[in-house]
Amino acid sequence: MLLNLQVINCTFITRLNRFVGLVEVNGELKKALITNTGRLEEFMVKGKRAFCIPKQGGKTDFVLIGFLEKDGKGAVIDTRTQARAFERAVELGLIRWLKGCRIKRREVKVGNSRLDYL
């Protein structure tokens, strides 16, 4: 569940490739999975404050979930966290124009397209 995540403060260092970034956590350099394959150049700046969650297994220790902006606001970049937050918001009726709706299925094929939700 989204609310049970152990969020770790970190500092972004660099993007090693499309899926892996280097972050500093408690003075140590660690690899973090990046689930968002977009360029995200406005966020992925060396020294920028970021947020990760611990990850079990694989080649990375963390998942990079977001960045802190100068205005004190945050930007969630992790596609899985974005999806869970959207699903929970729909479930709780927090999105006014979707009140009374529910998610029937994820990743629905419609013709040659794929919709995130039905």
C-alpha positions in Angstrom: 0.0 0.0 0.0 1.2 3.5 -0.9 1.1 4.8 2.7 3.4 2.1 4.1 6.4 3.0 2.0 9.7 3.7 3.8 10.8 6.9 2.0 14.5 7.7 2.2 16.0 11.1 1.6 18.8 11.0 -0.9 20.8 13.2 -3.3 20.7 12.6 -7.0 24.1 12.2 -8.6 23.7 11.0 -12.2 21.7 8.8 -14.5 23.8 5.8 -15.5 21.4 4.6 -18.1 17.7 4.6 -19.0 16.7 2.5 -15.9 19.4 3.2 -13.3 20.5 6.3 -11.5 23.2 6.9 -8.9 22.1 8.5 -5.6 23.8 9.3 -2.4 22.2 7.9 0.7 23.7 8.6 4.1 27.0 9.4 2.5 27.1 6.3 0.4 26.7 6.0 -3.4 23.9 3.6 -4.3 22.1 2.5 -7.5 18.5 3.3 -7.8 15.9 1.9 -10.3 14.3 4.5 -12.5 10.9 3.3 -13.7 10.2 6.4 -15.8 12.1 6.2 -19.1 11.4 9.8 -19.9 14.3 12.3 -20.1 13.3 14.1 -16.9 16.2 16.5 -17.5 14.6 19.2 -15.3 14.7 16.8 -12.3 17.8 14.7 -12.9 20.3 17.4 -11.9 23.4 16.5 -9.9 23.0 17.5 -6.3 19.2 17.7 -6.4 17.3 16.4 -3.3 15.4 13.2 -4.1 13.4 10.5 -2.5 13.9 6.7 -2.8 12.3 3.6 -1.4 14.3 0.5 -0.5 14.2 -2.4 -3.0 14.7 -6.1 -2.5 16.8 -8.0 -5.1 18.1 -7.1 -8.5 20.9 -4.9 -9.4 19.7 -1.8 -7.5 19.2 -1.0 -3.8 16.4 1.6 -4.2 13.7 2.8 -6.4 13.9 6.5 -7.2 10.4 7.9 -6.6 10.6 11.7 -6.7 12.4 15.0 -6.4 12.0 18.0 -4.2 11.5 21.3 -6.0 12.8 24.7 -4.9 9.3 25.9 -4.0 9.0 23.0 -1.5 6.7 21.0 -3.7 7.6 17.5 -4.9 7.5 15.7 -8.2 6.7 12.0 -8.3 8.5 10.4 -11.2 8.1 6.7 -10.3 5.4 5.4 -12.7 4.3 2.6 -10.2 3.9 5.1 -7.4 1.9 7.4 -9.7 -0.4 4.5 -10.7 -1.0 3.5 -7.0 -1.7 7.0 -6.0 -4.2 7.5 -8.9 -5.9 4.2 -8.1 -6.2 5.1 -4.4 -7.5 8.6 -5.2 -10.2 7.1 -7.5 -11.1 4.6 -4.8 -11.5 7.4 -2.2 -13.4 9.6 -4.5 -10.8 12.4 -4.4 -10.9 13.2 -8.1 -14.1 15.2 -8.5 -14.8 14.4 -12.1 -14.3 10.6 -11.4 -16.5 10.5 -8.3 -18.7 7.4 -8.4 -16.4 5.7 -10.9 -14.3 2.6 -10.2 -11.4 1.0 -12.0 -12.5 -2.2 -13.7 -9.2 -3.2 -15.3 -5.7 -2.0 -16.0 -3.9 -1.8 -19.4 -6.9 -2.4 -21.6 -6.4 -2.9 -25.3 -8.7 -0.9 -27.5 -8.1 -1.3 -31.2 -4.4 -0.6 -31.8 -4.1 1.4 -28.6 -3.7 0.6 -24.9 -5.5 2.5 -22.2 -4.1 2.7 -18.7 -7.5 2.0 -17.1 -11.1 0.9 -17.9 
